[in-house]
């Protein structure tokens, strides 16, 4: 169990932890010199398990600074805690920082807490009763409403044993947090140990980690967990809700790029982002409504960034109210759905409000549209299955399931189990699977069939409709990968026939032009004799002693029938030859250490010559089978996605 203190400066937070654990958490020379906590301090209290209960290692205490100048450090310490100890001195009573810290605990929705009234040795019983009444009034309606209040004296020890027993009992009865999700740890300390190397510490926010696991640094570097400590003891694994110290190894000077505020995460965890959609609550103590575009300072986990707040439902939000907002940060911060954050003024001198992250893939455009607000309302639902079902209903163009998994920080096996439980149609695309509710899919299927039927009426001489245009005439417009995925799925179900990048109804037979057909019978032997390097358009015209324009017209007619594919202004290929050349591209990429395809390597492997090789590779670029990077190319789609089925039968 992780416990953090909170409260006004000089109300005895550090002394209280010393009385409970015998550990002085003021570790910095300046802290000891000034007698004031500046940065986070840590201590641990061993816990013996109650009979019949699972073992509990210890309670981890995080001592936070109380001075208003160090609220940023305080917010780092409150990340991911299980219980808060709000400390109030009996002689002073509640003070300004007491109220602000209580507001922060309330905005973070800390799951448990107690209030400790310190320095009772300095006051009378009447004063203790008076301060107790003030505390109860102040905590009413907050996350600490109705929590126990413990009067103590760190000087003579009164009340310390009762408080300690309460905390130990809470630790014994608390269950370990779920290991659900991918591993994420918010870093609050980074240092090097001679002979050991880089150490990062923090409270694990989700998932679990084991010695030997690979994790990802903020810049994407892959690191290995050499060893770890959990709650100040060596361990083989750690999980959400535990204080973890990871000994990391990686390439180069990895420590130079890691600092407090960064996250160490599992390789499949979401990347940091500089734009979130969230629900934000403004404190009732804020003097005036918060306008659209207001600059703020955002604190999440152990990180902070300046940002601007853009309200999605109104131009201003009143004090004490909450609303959907988009936060546009000056630099990316690691976040996931459900993470809680605090919003302060740009100078970080006053807390304005706080909220909960809803969508880390927030769009820059269309963010206030009704359909977007409906999406956020569905995504804001806490239960994953309920949220998924509602999103499938509101997403007319389908729900990107890979994005949903990353947004809610689900491990792959958790996501697949969830997707199997919720009724949906899953469509495979090159961008990942897209989910449709049964009703939405029925509508998409009907629209696609209607589009293809209309194409046949308008273009009876073609073999079929280009698969990436299957929903062009319907709103909302879908992405090219999704259109191809829908076409492929309907072909698998027998509703359409997919051939060489086109789709047609099973009953469709294209209209044949007799003259063009006769010309094709003359052209075909010349093209099929050397399929990987067929004659050019001008060479074919010369071979048949026909005008180039007439030959080109016949070739275009055959291309519309799916017999051949125009690769460039000069060359036409039969689909089977293009498939063979595509297989050569795949082989070259597989043999290359970086998965790259150079024109020279493709030319040598295919044997078709430099100029024709360039034409073929540029055709594959246009078909988005490959993507060019400088002088090389990389595969971006499968050959099946690009060319569909094998060459069709002759018509």
C-alpha positions, 0 to 999 in steps of 0.5 A: 500500500502506498501512502502520501502525506499532504498539508500546510508547510510546517504542520509536521508531515516529516515528523509524523513519518519519522514517528511511524517509521523511524526514518527521516525522509528529509534527505537533502542537506538544504532540507535539513538546514532549513527544516523544510521539506523541498522534494519527495522523501520515502520511508517504509513500514514493514507489515506482518500479515494477519492470520489467513491473509495474503502476505503484505510486504510493507507500507510505502510512505511518500513525504511531500513538501507543503510550501506553495512554491513546491506544489509541483513536487507534491503532485509528483508524490500523489501520483498513483497512491492508495491512501492520503494522510492530510496533516493539520496542526492543532495549534494553527488549524486548517491553513491555505495550503491545507485547503489547496491540498485537499482540493487536489486530493479530491480532484485526483479522487484518492481512493482512501485517506485519514486526517491527522491532527498534529501538535496536540501537546501544544493545545487544550482539549477544547482546541482539539474539539474546535479543530476537529469540527473545522476539519469535518466541515472542510472535508465534507463533500470531498474525497476525505469526507467522513474519514477518521481523524487521529489527534497525535503528538510526535513529541510525546507519542500520543495517538501514534500507535492508534494511527499506526495500527489503523494504517497497518490494518488498512494495508492488511485488508487491501488487496493488491491492485490488478495487473491489468494493462501494460506496464507503466511507471511514472518516474520520480527519481533518476540516478546512477549507482557505481557498479550497478548503473541507471536506476529509476524509481516511481509508483507503477500505474498499471500492469506488471514487470519482471527482471529480464523484461524489455521496456521502452524509454521516453525516446523509444529506446528499448531497455532491459530490466537488469534487476528491481526492488519493490518497496525497498526490497529486492524482487523478481517482479513488481506491479501496479500500486507498488513502489518500484526501483528499476535497474535499467541497461540499454544502448549508449548513455540512456540516463542522459535522456531520462528525467523525472516526469518521464514514463518507463513503459512496456513496448506496446504501451501508448506513446506520449502525446501532446493533445488529449480530450478529457473531462475537466472540473473547475474548482468552486473557489476559482474567482471567475469562469474559465474561458476558451483558450486559457493558458494553464499548467497541466500535471499528470503523474510526475510530469507537467507541461504548459498547455491551452484549454479548448472547451468543446461544448461552450466558450466558457465553463463556470466555477464548480462545473465540469465539461469536455475539453481538449488540452493542447500541450507544449510537449508530449506527456505519457497518458492513457484513458482514465489517468487523472490530472491537475490543472493550475495557472501558468505560473503554477501558483494556484490550482484551477481544477483537474480531470480525467483523460478520455482520449489520447488520440484527440483530433485537431479538427472537428473536435466540437462536432456532435458526433465527436462529442457522442464519441467522447461520451461513450469513451468516457464510460469506465467499463471497457465492455460497455464503452466498446459497445457504445462506441461501436454504435456511435462510430458510423465509419467503424472503430479502430480497435488497435487505437481503442486498445492503446487508448485504454492501455489494454494488454493484447490478450485482454483486448482480444478477450474483450473483443470476443465478448462484445458483439461486433464485425471485425474488418481487417485493414492494413491500418489494423482491425476496424470494428462495426456494430452489427447494425452499422455493418449491415448498413455498410454492406448494403451501401457497398453492394449498391455502389458496385451495382451502380458502377456496373450500370454506369460502366458496363464495359469494365470488369469491376469497380476499383476496390478503394472507391467502394464507398466514395458516394456515401457519407461519411467517407472512409479511408482507403485502407478501410475501403479495401478491407471492406471490399476484401471482407465482402469478397470473402463472404461471397457477396463480391468478387475481388480481382486485381484491385477491383470488385464486381457482383458475382453476376456481372459480365462486362460488355465486350467490344468485338473489334477491341476483342479481335485486337486483344487476341493479336496483342496477347501472345506478344505480351504473354511471351515475355510476361516480366518484360513485355513489349512497350506500347510503341513496340507492340504497335510496330509488331502489329503494324497498327497505329499506336492510338488504336493499340492503346485503345485496345489495351485500355479496353483489356485493362478495364476487363482486368486482363492487364494492368497499365504500369506506366505510359509505356508498359502493360503487364498481365496480373500474374507477372505483376504478382511475380514481380511483387514477390521479388520485391518481398524477397529483396526486402526480406533479405535486406537487414533493414527491410529495404528495397533498392532499385539496383537490388530489384533490377538484379533479382528480377532481371528486367532492366533498370528503366523498367524496374523503375517503372514497376517500383513507381507503380508499386509506390502508387498502389501503396505496396511500397513507400519510397524513402530516399533511394530505397523503399519499404513494404507498407502493405501485403501483396494480397492487399494490392493485387487481390486474387490471381489472374481472372479467367479469360472472358 
